[in-house]
Amino acid sequence: MSAITFDTLKFTKKLKEAGFPEAQAEAVVDAFLGATGEAELATKKDLQIELAPIKADMTLIKWMLGLLLGGVLALMLRAFFPA
């Protein structure tokens, strides 16, 4: 999983500019860091890696189903239209 980069000083300055007292701005930044620090975020690359085996299995299943349906169709045609 990827890590989140976060500029705490810039965030604190923005909060102070918006009218937060310094102590409150620092508390909000600490709370935000605590909440996001525990989060495990998946990137697009992570999902592609995890889903690659499933895609391969789905492709195999599609081919197997196509062959099975072709065989059933051949048997049905042979039963209804004998040579």
Backbone as CSV, one residue per row, in Angstrom:
resi,resn,N_x,N_y,N_z,CA_x,CA_y,CA_z,C_x,C_y,C_z
1,MET,0.842,-1.178,0.000,0.000,0.000,0.000,0.889,1.244,0.000
2,SER,0.338,2.310,-0.450,1.113,3.539,-0.553,0.902,4.421,0.674
3,ALA,1.888,5.242,0.939,1.808,6.170,2.065,1.318,7.527,1.580
4,ILE,0.648,8.238,2.458,0.142,9.563,2.116,1.144,10.600,2.612
5,THR,1.573,11.484,1.718,2.446,12.574,2.150,1.558,13.768,2.479
6,PHE,1.899,14.433,3.559,1.016,15.462,4.070,1.850,16.560,4.715
7,ASP,1.656,17.798,4.290,2.392,18.947,4.819,1.605,19.527,5.999
8,THR,2.009,19.163,7.217,1.275,19.593,8.409,1.429,21.087,8.668
9,LEU,2.605,21.631,8.377,2.828,23.064,8.613,1.932,23.912,7.712
10,LYS,1.852,23.536,6.451,1.004,24.269,5.505,-0.468,24.182,5.924
11,PHE,-0.885,23.001,6.359,-2.267,22.809,6.795,-2.573,23.655,8.038
12,THR,-1.639,23.682,8.973,-1.811,24.485,10.186,-1.908,25.972,9.831
13,LYS,-1.047,26.430,8.927,-1.090,27.839,8.507,-2.426,28.182,7.857
14,LYS,-2.944,27.275,7.013,-4.238,27.515,6.358,-5.357,27.627,7.383
15,LEU,-5.318,26.780,8.397,-6.349,26.836,9.435,-6.255,28.140,10.226
16,LYS,-5.023,28.576,10.528,-4.854,29.834,11.253,-5.325,31.020,10.419
17,GLU,-5.071,30.977,9.116,-5.537,32.041,8.221,-7.068,32.070,8.151
18,ALA,-7.681,30.920,8.344,-9.144,30.842,8.291,-9.782,31.260,9.614
19,GLY,-8.955,31.553,10.624,-9.499,32.049,11.884,-9.421,31.079,13.050
20,PHE,-8.769,29.942,12.870,-8.612,29.004,13.981,-7.525,29.509,14.917
21,PRO,-7.714,29.377,16.215,-6.599,29.661,17.134,-5.494,28.622,16.918
22,GLU,-4.264,28.976,17.257,-3.123,28.084,16.986,-3.294,26.714,17.645
23,ALA,-3.724,26.696,18.897,-3.887,25.422,19.598,-4.949,24.557,18.917
24,GLN,-6.031,25.176,18.491,-7.097,24.424,17.834,-6.636,23.923,16.455
25,ALA,-5.898,24.745,15.734,-5.386,24.336,14.425,-4.462,23.138,14.557
26,GLU,-3.587,23.171,15.565,-2.677,22.042,15.783,-3.447,20.784,16.194
27,ALA,-4.500,20.944,16.979,-5.309,19.796,17.385,-6.021,19.173,16.183
28,VAL,-6.522,20.012,15.300,-7.190,19.499,14.089,-6.197,18.746,13.221
29,VAL,-4.989,19.295,13.064,-3.964,18.634,12.257,-3.596,17.289,12.877
30,ASP,-3.420,17.246,14.187,-3.089,15.983,14.860,-4.205,14.960,14.693
31,ALA,-5.445,15.400,14.822,-6.577,14.490,14.648,-6.632,13.966,13.216
32,PHE,-6.379,14.847,12.255,-6.396,14.439,10.851,-5.284,13.432,10.564
33,LEU,-4.102,13.691,11.113,-2.990,12.757,10.926,-3.308,11.402,11.548
34,GLY,-3.926,11.421,12.715,-4.291,10.160,13.359,-5.302,9.368,12.544
35,ALA,-6.232,10.057,11.940,-7.266,9.383,11.153,-6.706,8.849,9.836
36,THR,-5.877,9.632,9.180,-5.357,9.194,7.885,-4.149,8.286,8.023
37,GLY,-3.450,8.365,9.134,-2.275,7.518,9.330,-2.625,6.051,9.456
38,GLU,-3.811,5.754,9.951,-4.229,4.374,10.125,-4.890,3.814,8.879
39,ALA,-5.245,4.674,7.949,-5.945,4.226,6.741,-4.975,3.552,5.782
40,GLU,-5.410,2.440,5.222,-4.637,1.775,4.190,-5.346,2.022,2.872
41,LEU,-4.734,2.819,2.028,-5.347,3.167,0.755,-4.779,2.305,-0.356
42,ALA,-5.641,1.859,-1.224,-5.216,1.069,-2.371,-5.096,1.983,-3.582
43,THR,-3.991,1.845,-4.276,-3.804,2.615,-5.500,-4.306,1.796,-6.687
44,LYS,-4.367,2.437,-7.824,-4.795,1.746,-9.037,-3.852,0.582,-9.340
45,LYS,-2.574,0.795,-9.120,-1.572,-0.261,-9.361,-1.802,-1.446,-8.423
46,ASP,-2.120,-1.173,-7.150,-2.405,-2.244,-6.190,-3.583,-3.091,-6.653
47,LEU,-4.619,-2.420,-7.125,-5.805,-3.138,-7.599,-5.504,-3.960,-8.839
48,GLN,-4.712,-3.413,-9.752,-4.352,-4.160,-10.953,-3.581,-5.426,-10.603
49,ILE,-2.685,-5.319,-9.641,-1.900,-6.484,-9.224,-2.797,-7.542,-8.592
50,GLU,-3.714,-7.115,-7.746,-4.601,-8.050,-7.063,-5.616,-8.688,-8.003
51,LEU,-6.077,-7.935,-9.004,-7.128,-8.429,-9.884,-6.600,-9.189,-11.100
52,ALA,-5.308,-9.172,-11.356,-4.746,-9.851,-12.526,-5.060,-11.353,-12.537
53,PRO,-4.889,-12.081,-11.425,-5.233,-13.507,-11.457,-6.721,-13.763,-11.708
54,ILE,-7.559,-12.898,-11.207,-9.000,-13.059,-11.412,-9.338,-12.854,-12.884
55,LYS,-8.698,-11.870,-13.528,-8.932,-11.644,-14.952,-8.507,-12.859,-15.770
56,ALA,-7.375,-13.445,-15.405,-6.895,-14.624,-16.121,-7.871,-15.786,-15.954
57,ASP,-8.381,-15.972,-14.748,-9.354,-17.035,-14.507,-10.637,-16.797,-15.294
58,MET,-11.082,-15.559,-15.364,-12.303,-15.241,-16.104,-12.127,-15.534,-17.598
59,THR,-10.947,-15.229,-18.131,-10.679,-15.516,-19.542,-10.740,-17.020,-19.789
60,LEU,-10.139,-17.793,-18.899,-10.166,-19.249,-19.027,-11.597,-19.775,-18.949
61,ILE,-12.374,-19.260,-18.032,-13.768,-19.692,-17.883,-14.573,-19.357,-19.137
62,LYS,-14.342,-18.199,-19.736,-15.044,-17.830,-20.965,-14.738,-18.814,-22.083
63,TRP,-13.464,-19.177,-22.237,-13.089,-20.132,-23.274,-13.717,-21.500,-23.010
64,MET,-13.689,-21.940,-21.768,-14.263,-23.242,-21.429,-15.768,-23.259,-21.687
65,LEU,-16.449,-22.178,-21.329,-17.881,-22.087,-21.550,-18.202,-22.066,-23.047
66,GLY,-17.400,-21.353,-23.820,-17.592,-21.331,-25.266,-17.438,-22.699,-25.886
67,LEU,-16.420,-23.433,-25.470,-16.219,-24.787,-25.985,-17.354,-25.718,-25.573
68,LEU,-17.795,-25.585,-24.334,-18.900,-26.411,-23.852,-20.179,-26.132,-24.637
69,LEU,-20.495,-24.877,-24.843,-21.688,-24.523,-25.607,-21.575,-24.993,-27.058
70,GLY,-20.389,-24.904,-27.626,-20.173,-25.408,-28.983,-20.412,-26.905,-29.066
71,GLY,-19.936,-27.633,-28.066,-20.158,-29.083,-28.030,-21.623,-29.432,-27.884
72,VAL,-22.322,-28.748,-27.014,-23.753,-28.991,-26.813,-24.517,-28.670,-28.093
73,LEU,-24.169,-27.567,-28.743,-24.825,-27.194,-29.994,-24.579,-28.255,-31.062
74,ALA,-23.353,-28.766,-31.149,-23.038,-29.808,-32.125,-23.860,-31.068,-31.850
75,LEU,-23.998,-31.453,-30.587,-24.803,-32.628,-30.240,-26.272,-32.413,-30.575
76,MET,-26.794,-31.207,-30.320,-28.197,-30.924,-30.623,-28.440,-30.955,-32.131
77,LEU,-27.532,-30.378,-32.902,-27.678,-30.398,-34.352,-27.626,-31.826,-34.891
78,ARG,-26.768,-32.628,-34.316,-26.640,-34.021,-34.749,-27.900,-34.810,-34.392
79,ALA,-28.508,-34.487,-33.244,-29.704,-35.212,-32.827,-30.895,-34.837,-33.701
80,PHE,-31.021,-33.578,-34.069,-32.172,-33.138,-34.848,-31.976,-33.287,-36.361
81,PHE,-30.745,-33.306,-36.802,-30.462,-33.423,-38.232,-29.445,-34.554,-38.446
82,PRO,-29.900,-35.819,-38.301,-28.945,-36.924,-38.457,-28.455,-37.006,-39.919
83,ALA,-27.256,-37.493,-40.068,-26.663,-37.573,-41.396,-27.141,-38.785,-42.153
